[in-house]
């Protein structure tokens, strides 16, 4: 006969920690691809706070909720969220895949510059001007040609 663990014995901090592993994926889902890292960090912290509060609120045990328990739950959840993002979701590419598939969904700043190739509505965009001293064939050069052009340039010290 198997021993069953009563529902009250499940640790509140453990539940919050497990759920907080998936907060970075939720952050990538609710923010645009171009959202700043600062905005994503704030949304991550808000998500960790919400998970901590909800987990403590639905806590079935008779353990009193103290500020130490709240702080412990938040810190454990925040550390888990950070480590899960840096050690699991980002290196495996899952985070980037979700961000790319939901690139235009959610909150965050729109792209600062769009070209006609990226679906810009303004067709009057012009390419960036070439520097005055640019070589006319610079678009068709390989590395050896660049070294030759650099050698042909007059040295300012010689003048």
C-alpha distance (Angstrom), angle and dihedral (degrees) to the residues before:
residue distance angle dihedral
X1 . . .
X2 3.81 . .
X3 3.76 121.3 .
X4 3.78 111.6 -123.2
X5 3.76 120.9 -145.4
X6 3.80 110.1 -133.2
X7 3.80 116.7 -122.3
X8 3.81 91.1 -116.3
X9 3.80 91.5 61.8
X10 3.80 93.9 64.8
X11 3.78 107.5 109.6
X12 3.79 114.8 -118.4
X13 3.79 94.0 -147.0
X14 3.79 90.7 51.4
X15 3.80 91.6 54.6
X16 3.81 91.6 49.2
X17 3.79 90.8 47.1
X18 3.79 94.2 51.7
X19 3.80 93.3 46.8
X20 3.81 92.2 46.4
X21 3.81 90.3 61.1
X22 3.80 86.9 75.4
X23 3.82 98.1 46.0
X24 3.85 93.7 92.9
X25 3.80 89.3 57.2
X26 3.79 89.4 51.1
X27 3.80 89.9 49.7
X28 3.80 90.5 54.0
X29 3.78 89.5 48.3
X30 3.81 96.3 52.2
X31 3.81 97.7 41.2
X32 3.76 130.8 66.6
X33 3.78 119.8 -108.9
X34 3.80 89.5 -112.2
X35 3.81 95.6 50.1
X36 3.79 113.6 126.5
X37 3.78 121.3 -103.6
X38 3.80 89.1 -118.6
X39 3.81 92.0 58.1
X40 3.79 90.8 47.9
X41 3.82 90.3 50.1
X42 3.81 92.0 51.3
X43 3.80 91.2 49.0
X44 3.81 89.2 48.6
X45 3.82 91.5 52.5
X46 3.81 91.3 47.4
X47 3.81 89.3 49.9
X48 3.80 91.7 50.6
X49 3.83 90.2 49.2
X50 3.80 91.1 50.6
X51 3.80 92.8 48.3
X52 3.81 90.9 48.4
X53 3.81 93.7 49.4
X54 3.80 94.9 44.7
X55 3.80 92.2 46.8
X56 3.79 92.3 50.7
X57 3.80 91.2 43.9
X58 3.81 94.0 54.8
X59 3.80 91.7 42.0
X60 3.82 104.8 137.9
X61 3.78 97.3 -163.9
X62 3.77 127.7 91.7
X63 3.81 91.8 -117.5
X64 3.82 109.0 130.3
X65 3.80 114.5 -119.5
X66 3.79 108.7 -121.3
X67 3.78 132.0 172.5
X68 3.81 88.8 -105.5
X69 3.81 90.8 57.1
X70 3.82 90.5 47.0
X71 3.80 92.2 49.8
X72 3.80 92.5 44.8
X73 3.81 91.7 50.1
X74 3.82 92.1 47.9
X75 3.82 94.9 47.2
X76 3.80 93.7 46.1
X77 3.80 90.9 48.3
X78 3.80 93.7 45.6
X79 3.80 93.0 48.7
X80 3.80 90.9 48.0
X81 3.81 91.9 49.0
X82 3.81 91.7 50.2
X83 3.81 94.8 46.0
X84 3.81 92.2 44.6
X85 3.80 90.6 54.0
X86 3.81 97.4 44.0
X87 3.80 96.7 36.6
X88 3.80 105.0 32.9
X89 3.79 118.9 11.1
X90 3.81 100.2 39.5
X91 3.85 99.1 42.8
X92 3.80 93.0 46.2
X93 3.82 92.0 49.3
X94 3.81 95.2 -123.0
X95 3.80 91.5 118.7
X96 3.80 93.1 50.7
X97 3.80 92.3 46.3
X98 3.80 92.4 54.2
X99 3.80 91.3 44.8
X100 3.81 91.7 50.2
X101 3.81 94.6 46.8
X102 3.82 91.5 50.2
X103 3.82 95.2 36.5
X104 3.81 96.7 135.6
X105 3.80 97.3 33.3
X106 3.77 125.3 95.3
X107 3.75 135.6 9.6
X108 3.77 128.7 -31.0
X109 3.74 139.8 84.8
X110 3.78 119.4 -55.2
X111 3.80 118.8 -117.0
X112 3.80 110.6 -71.8
X113 3.79 95.6 -136.2
X114 3.75 129.2 20.3
X115 3.75 125.4 -173.9
X116 3.78 127.5 -155.1
X117 3.81 88.0 -99.6
X118 3.81 90.2 61.7
X119 3.79 94.8 50.4
X120 3.78 100.1 -92.0
X121 3.77 114.9 174.9
X122 3.80 93.9 -144.2
X123 3.79 109.1 78.0
X124 3.82 93.4 -175.4
X125 3.79 93.8 81.0
X126 3.78 112.1 131.0
X127 3.78 127.4 -154.5
X128 3.77 118.7 -104.3
X129 3.80 113.1 -86.6
X130 3.78 118.2 -103.2
X131 3.81 117.7 -116.2
X132 3.79 113.3 -97.7
X133 3.78 94.4 -116.6
X134 3.82 94.7 46.9
X135 3.77 116.4 132.7
X136 3.84 111.4 -112.6
X137 3.80 93.3 -127.0
X138 3.82 95.6 43.5
X139 3.80 92.5 121.0
X140 3.82 91.7 61.2
X141 3.80 99.5 44.2
X142 3.76 129.6 117.5
X143 3.83 125.6 -157.0
X144 3.82 94.5 -88.1
X145 3.80 91.6 53.3
X146 3.79 90.7 50.5
X147 3.81 90.4 54.1
X148 3.83 89.6 50.8
X149 3.80 92.4 50.5
X150 3.78 91.3 48.3
X151 3.83 89.7 51.2
X152 3.84 90.1 49.9
X153 3.81 92.7 53.6
X154 3.81 113.0 101.9
X155 3.77 113.4 -112.3
X156 3.81 112.9 -119.3
X157 3.80 89.9 -139.3
X158 3.84 90.2 59.6
X159 3.80 93.9 58.1
